[in-house]
Amino acid sequence: MEQMLSRREASEAVQDYGWRFLLGTLRTSVRVRSLAQAMGLAADTVAVCGDDADRHLRVDVRPDRVVFTLQSWDRAAVTTRDVELARQISATADRAGLLAEPEIGTGAQRSVQVLEIAIDALNIAGIRPFWKAVLGYTDEAGAEGPEDPLIDPVGQGPAIWFQQMDRARPQRNRIHFDICVPHDEASRRIETALAAGGRLVSAARAPAFWVLADLEGNEACMTTWQGRDG
């Protein structure tokens, strides 16, 4: 029987198989040499997942890599079945002479990650319908409330979530990016951003998130799954 996993349980269960836990999903990347090879790997993976593929698996196929995402979509959470499928997918890649990995410390341009857009608002319930309509987004499974996040129903765009403001801030940006990275990638990514002219605004909530800003004060948050269960 499928059981929902905590953030720590999900992360530790797939760490050794080249996957990382990111915002309620499991993700890995497999480098390939051609689009034909990528399509072949994707087809083999769907076959391995069988009837569970539609309910758990998303595949992004490119000529240079295939990115696999696992989640129990009807629960918007990671379960024991997702972990089992992750192991099977990694084994499928291995049989093809390929490697499932999060691309941390490999020289890749970036690791696996999840991008979200956060909108600061005084009246979340008032603005949420506009963003839902203008983007063609929908509610996440089990989160249909007037202040809950919004997601792209076809999985191409970043999720949108809303952060409650306590007062107007007309001189500060009110939309910022959240970049969720593997917990063991965060420090390197932050160091790179600081070396590129950024500054650390706050680490008070680390390792859940660090607030960074560019030279003009535009903010972005580097986030991980850690520090969110206490």
C-alpha angles and dihedrals in degrees: 000000000000116000126193113240131217119240092259094045092051093046095049094044095061103027094100093048096061097261132120132204112238125173098327095322139091116229139183138163129220119198115222136182101229145008089252091057090046092052091048092052091047091051092048090050094051089050092051092050091050117178090356094064096088094048098044115018136077121177129197108196120199133162091252103034147005118223116203124200125189128193137138091251096196089058099033087226143096117260137183089265091059089054091051091050091049090057091048093049092050089050090050091053090048092053088054091053091254133120130231107213141149090236095239114156093355099113091256116143090248143346125250109290145162122231122209131176117221121203118198110215142170091207108033095170089053098052101034095080090055093054091044091054101040093049096039088235130153142205121282116244109279093006110090099135124128092255101037125116124270127226138197105255091216094044099239103111131057120266118258121221132177128230119203115239121206094202140003117279105191095169096051130074112259099195119062139165125250113204112195111200134173111284090243092051099053099086094050092047092049092049089051092050092049091048088052092061101277127129134216110246098179141351094177092117097039133167087028088055145338121209113225131179138196124233091279096048099258106150137222130175124223106208140186135179092252124101095027103100100065 
